Amino acid sequence: MTNSEQESVLLVEKSGGIALVTLNRPTAMNALSGALRQALAETFADLEADADVKAVILTGSGKAFCAGLDLKELGSGASTVGGTIGDKDPVTSINRFSGPVIGAINGVAITGGFELALACDVLICSTNARFADTHARVGILPGWGLSQKLSRVIGIYRAKELSLTGNFLSAEQANEWGMINRVVAPEDLIPVCRKLAEDMLTVVPQCLPAYKQLINDGFAQSFGEGLKTELKFSSAANTSVDASAIEERRAGIQARGKNQTS
């Protein structure tokens, strides 16, 4: 895929260590065509290789975040459902990005778009956001993690309700169920996400990817195994932290605490 082709379906803006990645097929509700899937996979691989990019904000252009796989394209035979699953897919590439990925969910996130959202580390929603898992209505099964991750996030009974009906979940209900971090006005969505990313970039640099990996590795294990993983990680990492560094950072933490109001 040429740079011009990639830019047409996906926009990337870099500033201050943060990359804003925007799905850019607004007239198709940012449906995941083969070109967009490839662009997402390649872009996140490129961002991981870019030492200057520490965090990513993922959003959609227009009224939708992402309507899932491009059913029109699949129906025409231009690509196959089986061809969307594999090592080089957008969700795998998002998961391989070592820094935090903030999902700025500006509108509907449906099926494959729902899976893209769940691949993010933090979810901030516009009041216009809605989620739906319509895999069963299309006649396919998920392959990017939704069937396993959703039940772990909101509970198995709520996950079954959503996946076995295909009904929509509002941003407000998703917030009540603990699936997202917060709901904001549409005009505040990107500024709130950028401020959150900026806050993340103020922590000790090596802790940002290490802590994310620790949480993710433990999340995939039983509680007991997760505790063992934490002990292994911390034992290896904390030996390199000396007293002078802790004292220096303590003053910064105290000052930040006095200034932070929310």
Secondary structure, DSSP 8 states (H G I E B T S, - for coil): --HHHHHHHEEEEEETTEEEEEE--GGGTT-B-HHHHHHHHHHHHHHHH-TT--EEEEEESTTEEE--B-HHHHHHTSS-SGGGSSSSSHHHHHHH--S-EEEEE-SEEETHHHHHHHTSSEEEEETT-EEE--HHHHT----SSHHHHHHHHH-HHHHHHHHHH---EEHHHHHHTTSSSEEE-GGGHHHHHHHHHHHHTTS-TTHHHHHHHHHHHHHTS-HHHHHHHHHHHHHHHHTT--HHHHHHHHHHHHHHHHH---
